[in-house]
């Protein structure tokens, strides 16, 4: 395997690995396994390699192992980029920045354990840490998506040079991040306050004595619906100024949004089972990646130089 192919494959493996680790983190939260290793970190129950004595410990320890593997992969990607492209190449710099985000992601996960923001904890610290964790996750995915894009030999892109189109695409990205951050709090509410039925959940959310986290649970489906419609509108609005490749990616984004809506409704109807929660999270990550590639394609420099300006 030549060095160029090794770099590209490592970049794509890192992007896939981030999705796997994020999904395993979602499983940790959905199964209340955050305290599976006790309050010790990076050790698990004061051991480097424990023999799991519960399903919760197995899930939490597996998540930590996967995260460790991702850190090793991040270092390998930096080394490959450095020796193949040099330290000043954009891909190398992006690999270093993405690795920094990966370390922040690990530290945020560690903070949840060290400060006891796990299981039934609903403290303000956890309510802040959870959406911050999600925003950093999206930034991390964006970093490795960019690296995979460039390592595969695709053209450079510039959101700034794309003018009005670039600004509209940034609005869409902000919408997706907002939906994800609110969704992270919603998932936490589902874990801490499981419902016996959809009707009882609605009654509980609007009860006078309902906890704050439960009261805001209704926000996610509302924001997701409005935001999803907004993303579809953006894709349709920009369609006239896009080349065929970008238009195709735009319709992929629309298709994933439709799938996510269906899974979201199923999640509510079935009272948020763990399996559907994890699938919902995976699709959210895939939607973010699909939108990023849509934005990259739509603002490639060759596109920006020949773009048809969309009227304001």
Secondary structure, 3 states (H helix, E strand, C coil): CCHHHHHHHHHHHHHHHHHHHHHHHHHHHHCCCCCCCCCCCCCECCECCCCCCCHHHHHHHHHHHHHHHHHHHHHHHHHHHHHHHCCCCHHHHHHHHHHHHHHHHHHHHHHHHHCCCCCCCCCHHHHHHHHHHHHHHHHHHHHHHHHHHHHCCCCCECCCCCCHHHHHHHHHHHHHHHHHHHHHHHHHHHHHCCCCCHHHHHHHHCCCCCCHHHHCHHHHHHHHHHHHHHHHHHHHHHHHHCCHHHHHHHHHHHHHHHHHHHHHHHHHHCCCCHHHHHHHHHHHHHHHHHHHHHHHHHCEHHHHHCCCCCCC
